[in-house]
């Protein structure tokens, strides 16, 4: 089966998710893969290392800079968009696969949908927060318009299945989020001792409930307990004031590079995800890859990622979360056991090869 994987994003989890899916598809001998990525992608060296001298039809193309204005203006650059269309046609692709959203989707899909299947992945079925500005609104609207050309939609959890089927009236396949073992590049030792430190990682958005975690942390009376918050995004002024006035809290409020996560994970005992809303979380499979358990709120489809033997589900309430954190530290051996279970679960049930097999088996039935 000939598949063209196109990803033109630059930063965040997209470059890693797309690379892992590309690697897994390329390793399957039933797939003749073409890869098209942007020259501005944050992990370009990794893509080149994997695919430049492989049998994958690999292309790095000029797109746009990492800014909303540049992205919007790029919609006028028909030449660049046509370049992708020509590459896909030359590969004689049966499937155009988008592991993340594609800014130029409306133009490209319109030119290709009659000759192949267009398969997109929806990571957030329902948007968590409102638009930040008119440019973001315009970009999202353009993306929404392209959905009419899509053949199949990949989602990452079963809870959203009926919602997507009803909203888009398309074929839908569920492929759970695989483990982000990409970040754990070195051999990891088993966790032997408790560090008295918890973590909150990822882009900071209102729906992720950092305020809930801060209030929970204020309630805790655990000697020497520390908290690391790492990720870009705006923080409410009241919460920021609490954070900066508490010397137990380390705040790294910026984009976190891929090679920084291992050091951060090595400093903590477990991750806390106090989300108010969610579809699923990429932080959970990353934590599991490092052998770290999680305390997560039972919202959205997080219950599909956090099993009873790998983590703890709770309510988005600061007092309850504080108690769950305290309970774990009262049984430190449970922190280590859940972490090891999480790592084993990531290495067996959450592999990218399994995700690629699910996608290919689904497509074989459709083509």
BELURGI-V409534 format. One record per backbone hydrogen bond with DSSP energy under -1.0 kcal/mol. NH is the residue of the N-H (numbers start at 1). CO is the residue of the C=O. If there is no record, write none. Layout:
# BELURGI-V409534
NH	CO
NH	CO
This chain:
# BELURGI-V409534
3	32
4	95
5	34
6	97
7	36
17	13
18	14
19	15
20	16
21	17
22	18
23	19
24	20
25	21
26	22
27	23
28	25
31	28
32	1
34	3
35	57
36	5
37	59
39	61
41	38
42	10
44	41
47	43
48	44
49	45
50	46
51	47
52	48
54	51
57	33
58	56
59	35
61	37
67	65
71	67
72	68
73	69
74	70
75	72
76	73
77	74
78	76
81	77
82	78
83	79
84	80
85	81
86	82
87	83
88	84
89	85
90	86
91	87
92	89
93	88
94	2
95	2
96	117
97	4
98	119
105	102
108	104
109	105
110	106
111	107
112	108
113	109
115	112
117	94
119	96
120	152
121	98
122	154
137	133
138	134
139	135
140	136
141	137
142	138
143	139
144	140
145	141
147	144
149	146
150	147
151	118
152	118
153	171
154	120
155	173
161	158
164	160
165	161
166	162
167	163
168	164
169	165
171	151
173	153
175	155
179	350
181	179
183	180
185	183
198	226
199	270
200	228
202	230
204	232
208	205
209	206
213	209
214	210
215	211
216	212
217	213
218	214
219	215
220	216
225	222
226	196
227	248
228	198
229	250
230	200
231	252
240	236
241	237
242	238
243	239
244	240
245	241
246	243
249	246
250	227
252	229
254	252
260	257
261	258
264	260
265	261
266	262
267	264
268	265
269	197
271	293
272	199
273	295
276	207
277	207
286	282
287	283
288	284
289	285
290	286
291	288
292	287
295	271
296	312
297	273
298	314
299	297
301	279
302	299
304	301
305	302
306	302
310	307
311	307
312	294
314	296
317	315
321	317
322	318
323	319
324	320
325	321
326	322
327	323
328	324
329	325
330	326
334	331
336	332
337	333
338	334
339	335
340	336
341	337
342	338
343	339
344	340
345	341
346	342
347	343
349	345
355	351
356	352
357	353
358	354
359	355
360	356
361	357
362	358
363	359
364	360
365	361
367	363
